[in-house]
Each structure stands twice: as C-alpha cells, then as structure tokens.
C-alpha cells in the first residue's frame, strides 16, 4: 500500500506539470495517477494472498507428513507404544500443548473432551475454543476403533495459549485414531 501511494505521489511530483510540485493540472495525468495507485493496491493484495496460500500449503504438507509417518509406523506392525510415543510428541507440537500423557483402560473423571469433529465439549455443552480459549483443565482425546475405547490422550494446554485452528485439531483426531488402530491390532493392552 505504501509503495502504491509512493509511486502515485512521485509520478505526480516528477512527471506531471507543474514539475516538482504535488499538483496535477491535466486530466490524463490524474487518470494515470489513480491507475498507478489502483494497480499498486491490487498487486499488494495479491502478494498478501499469495503469502497466505504459501503458509497454508506448507502447514497442510506438514500435517500430511505427520499423518503419513504415523500410518507407516502403524502399518509396519511395530510396538503400539512407539506409536503412542510418536503421537504424543506430535500432539504437543501441533496443538501447542504444555504436555500430554496417554492413559489405557477405563474412563475416569469427566474431563473436557476433543470430539471427532475437532470441537471440544465440557459436560454436554460445546466449548467455543475461539472465544473462550482452552478449558482450565486437561482435555481428553480418545483413541478408539469404531465404538471401542482403547485409551485416551490427556492434553495439558498452556495457560492462556491461543487454541490451534480447526485443521490442526482434526489432524490431532486423525493421529489419535491411528493410535486406536495400533492398539487394536496389538491385542490386549498391558501397562508399559
């Protein structure tokens, strides 16, 4: 925007009569000045939009790489605990958590929960992350296959941290589902 204003001003100052003054006497010069300004503003908006698209593309590629790496680990038939550890680290990174732990077994307590659609519920109410931020306690992200619960990640948000966008939360849900698949194929889960 500054460059567009600058080009229009210096066109007026150096290239229109009266020279070296910020006045324009000719109608064609006025039209040229406004066109310089309009083209400069349009190019600025296009450049800003291109930067945004580049950021989105890089973020999408990183999320896809995480999902692919985890799916490869699951498919290789390695230890489900290796999958749990990898996903735990990824969840901390993509969700901006202070920490995260995995719990096997039955559900204890009524923690806020991240749902399959990336939303968070507290009790029976949907929590508005964009307005209210993270709830003030740990958030549960379940690892399950179908309707069968196999464990959960307990996410520990940074106090006052800005919640990640929905896209990142959906990636977190997909990674948790990969853990469910790994635990399901491993058979009975032992504490490890």
C-alpha positions as CSV (number, residue, x, y, z in Angstrom):
1,X,0.0,0.0,0.0
2,X,2.8,2.4,0.9
3,X,4.6,1.5,-2.4
4,X,1.4,2.2,-4.3
5,X,0.9,5.6,-2.6
6,X,4.6,6.4,-3.1
7,X,4.5,5.6,-6.9
8,X,1.4,7.8,-7.4
9,X,3.0,10.7,-5.4
10,X,6.4,10.6,-7.1
11,X,4.7,10.3,-10.5
12,X,2.8,13.5,-9.7
13,X,5.9,15.2,-8.3
14,X,8.4,14.3,-11.0
15,X,6.5,13.6,-14.2
16,X,3.5,15.9,-14.3
17,X,3.2,19.6,-14.9
18,X,4.0,21.7,-12.9
19,X,7.1,19.7,-12.2
20,X,8.4,19.2,-8.6
21,X,5.1,20.1,-7.0
22,X,2.3,17.9,-5.7
23,X,-0.3,19.3,-8.1
24,X,-1.7,18.0,-11.3
25,X,-3.2,20.2,-13.9
26,X,-4.0,17.7,-16.7
27,X,-6.9,15.2,-16.6
28,X,-4.9,12.4,-18.2
29,X,-2.2,12.8,-15.5
30,X,-4.9,12.5,-12.9
31,X,-6.2,9.3,-14.5
32,X,-2.6,7.9,-14.7
33,X,-2.0,8.7,-11.0
34,X,-5.2,6.9,-9.9
35,X,-4.4,3.9,-12.1
36,X,-0.9,3.7,-10.6
37,X,-2.5,3.8,-7.2
38,X,-5.1,1.1,-8.1
39,X,-2.7,-1.2,-9.7
40,X,-0.3,-0.9,-6.7
41,X,-3.1,-1.7,-4.3
42,X,-4.2,-4.7,-6.3
43,X,-0.7,-6.1,-6.6
44,X,-0.3,-5.6,-2.8
45,X,-3.4,-7.6,-2.1
46,X,-2.4,-10.4,-4.5
47,X,1.1,-10.6,-2.8
48,X,-0.5,-10.8,0.6
49,X,-2.9,-13.5,-0.6
50,X,0.0,-15.5,-2.1
51,X,1.9,-15.4,1.2
52,X,-1.2,-16.7,3.0
53,X,-1.6,-19.5,0.5
54,X,2.0,-20.5,0.8
55,X,1.7,-20.7,4.6
56,X,-1.5,-22.8,4.2
57,X,0.3,-25.1,1.8
58,X,3.3,-25.5,4.0
59,X,1.1,-26.2,7.0
60,X,-1.0,-28.7,5.1
61,X,2.1,-30.5,3.9
62,X,3.5,-30.8,7.4
63,X,0.2,-32.2,8.7
64,X,0.0,-34.7,5.9
65,X,3.6,-35.8,6.6
66,X,2.7,-36.4,10.3
67,X,-0.3,-38.5,9.4
68,X,1.7,-40.4,6.8
69,X,4.6,-41.1,9.2
70,X,2.2,-42.3,11.9
71,X,0.3,-44.5,9.5
72,X,3.5,-46.0,8.2
73,X,4.6,-46.8,11.8
74,X,1.2,-48.5,12.5
75,X,1.3,-50.5,9.3
76,X,4.9,-51.7,9.9
77,X,3.5,-53.6,12.8
78,X,5.9,-52.1,15.4
79,X,5.2,-51.6,19.0
80,X,1.9,-49.8,19.7
81,X,3.9,-47.9,22.4
82,X,6.2,-46.5,19.8
83,X,3.0,-45.2,18.0
84,X,1.7,-43.8,21.3
85,X,5.0,-42.0,22.0
86,X,5.2,-40.6,18.4
87,X,1.7,-39.3,18.5
88,X,2.1,-37.8,22.0
89,X,5.0,-35.7,20.7
90,X,3.1,-34.7,17.6
91,X,0.1,-33.7,19.6
92,X,2.2,-31.4,21.9
93,X,3.7,-29.8,18.8
94,X,0.6,-29.3,16.6
95,X,-1.8,-28.3,19.4
96,X,0.8,-26.2,21.3
97,X,0.3,-28.2,24.5
98,X,2.4,-27.9,27.6
99,X,2.3,-31.6,27.9
100,X,0.4,-34.8,27.1
101,X,0.1,-38.3,28.5
102,X,-1.6,-41.4,27.4
103,X,-3.9,-43.5,29.7
104,X,-5.0,-47.0,29.0
105,X,-8.2,-48.6,30.4
106,X,-11.4,-47.3,31.6
107,X,-12.6,-43.7,31.6
108,X,-12.1,-42.0,35.0
109,X,-13.4,-38.5,35.6
110,X,-15.4,-36.1,33.4
111,X,-12.8,-34.1,31.6
112,X,-13.4,-31.8,28.7
113,X,-13.1,-33.8,25.5
114,X,-12.0,-33.1,22.0
115,X,-14.6,-34.7,19.7
116,X,-14.1,-36.4,16.3
117,X,-15.1,-33.1,14.5
118,X,-12.3,-31.1,16.3
119,X,-14.7,-29.4,18.7
120,X,-14.4,-29.5,22.5
121,X,-17.2,-30.4,24.8
122,X,-17.4,-29.7,28.5
123,X,-20.0,-31.9,30.1
124,X,-22.8,-31.8,27.4
125,X,-22.0,-28.3,26.2
126,X,-19.8,-27.4,23.2
127,X,-17.0,-25.2,24.3
128,X,-16.2,-22.3,22.0
129,X,-12.4,-22.5,21.7
130,X,-12.1,-19.5,19.5
131,X,-13.9,-17.2,22.1
132,X,-13.1,-18.9,25.4
133,X,-9.7,-20.5,24.7
134,X,-8.8,-23.9,26.2
135,X,-10.8,-25.0,29.3
136,X,-8.9,-24.6,32.5
137,X,-8.1,-28.3,32.9
138,X,-6.8,-31.3,30.9
139,X,-8.6,-32.1,27.7
140,X,-9.3,-35.7,26.8
141,X,-8.7,-37.0,23.2
142,X,-9.9,-40.6,22.9
143,X,-8.1,-43.3,20.9
144,X,-10.7,-45.8,19.8
145,X,-11.7,-48.1,16.9
146,X,-15.4,-47.9,16.0
147,X,-17.2,-47.6,19.3
148,X,-14.5,-49.5,21.2
149,X,-12.5,-47.2,23.5
150,X,-8.8,-48.2,23.9
151,X,-7.3,-45.3,25.7
152,X,-7.0,-41.5,25.7
153,X,-4.5,-38.7,25.5
154,X,-4.8,-36.2,28.3
155,X,-3.8,-32.9,26.7
156,X,-2.4,-30.2,29.0
157,X,-2.9,-26.8,27.4
158,X,-0.5,-23.9,28.1
159,X,-2.4,-21.4,30.3
160,X,-3.6,-18.5,28.1
161,X,-2.4,-20.1,24.9
162,X,-4.3,-19.5,21.7
163,X,-6.1,-22.7,20.6
164,X,-4.9,-24.1,17.2
165,X,-7.2,-23.8,14.2
166,X,-9.8,-26.5,13.4
167,X,-7.5,-28.0,10.8
168,X,-4.8,-28.8,13.4
169,X,-7.4,-30.2,15.8
170,X,-8.7,-32.5,13.0
171,X,-5.1,-33.8,12.4
172,X,-4.9,-34.5,16.1
173,X,-8.0,-36.6,16.0
174,X,-6.7,-38.5,13.0
175,X,-3.4,-39.2,14.8
176,X,-5.3,-40.4,17.9
177,X,-7.3,-42.7,15.6
178,X,-4.1,-44.2,14.3
179,X,-3.2,-45.0,18.0
180,X,-6.5,-46.7,18.3
181,X,-5.7,-48.8,15.2
182,X,-2.3,-49.7,16.6
183,X,-3.6,-50.8,20.0
184,X,-6.5,-52.7,18.3
185,X,-4.1,-54.8,16.2
186,X,-1.8,-55.4,19.2
187,X,-4.4,-57.3,21.2
188,X,-4.8,-57.0,24.9
189,X,-3.0,-53.9,26.2
190,X,-0.5,-54.3,29.0
191,X,0.8,-51.4,31.1
192,X,4.1,-50.5,29.7
